[in-house]
Amino acid sequence: MNTVSQNQLTSVCVYCGSSFGSDPAHEASATRLGQLIAEAGLRLVYGGGSVGLMGTVANAALEAGGKVTGIIPRFLEKREVMLDTLEDLIVTQDMHERKHLMFEKADAFIALPGGIGTLEEAVEMMTWAQLGQHRKPVALANLNGFWSPLLELLDHMRAQGYIRPDTEVPYLVARSVDDILPMLRRAINGEPLPAQEACASVTDL
């Protein structure tokens, strides 16, 4: 596992739902993020499906001329409707291989709204960072407060002594997808981040 910061941003992994959810702003933000990633000349690494927010961010990046790598386990090819038009599409044997490849191929991670799978993937990257296994930034796109319950839970864990200053969980928080890529670049370059972005408290959002 890579424990050293790349000091450059060339690719980003986006975790997000394979459905659209109930807030139309989420789909619009997924479209915008895909466009921004392509316009920045970055490669999008994502779960390989063509449905929901997952398909939205990938198709938006492709339509904007971006490079996209899809990684999907074989058992999800039909359920998540594999985007088989991708030039760079990897089919894995299981979820563990998928998640490891997504980690290896990305310099940073973005969590858009999604379900328990999105939550699990984002928290796993936060956990690995907490344990010193990587220094790649993890950004939560807190669109209309979607991730605020998670941020509140993290604050509760701090208050209860389970997250301590010497075992802090590193993550970034953005209110808008337009803020995410500049935020990731600053983090990778070691530049200071405003308190409301780095390990933000839910009371700041």
Secondary structure, DSSP 8 states (H G I E B T S, - for coil): ---S--SS--EEEEE--SS--S-HHHHHHHHHHHHHHHHTT-EEEE--B-SHHHHHHHHHHHHTT-EEEEEEEGGGTTTTTB-TT-SEEEEESSHHHHHHHHHHH-SEEEE-S--HHHHHHHHHHHHHHHTTS----EEEE-GGGTTHHHHHHHHHHHHTTSS-GGG----EEESSGGGHHHHHHHHHTT----TTTBT--GGG-
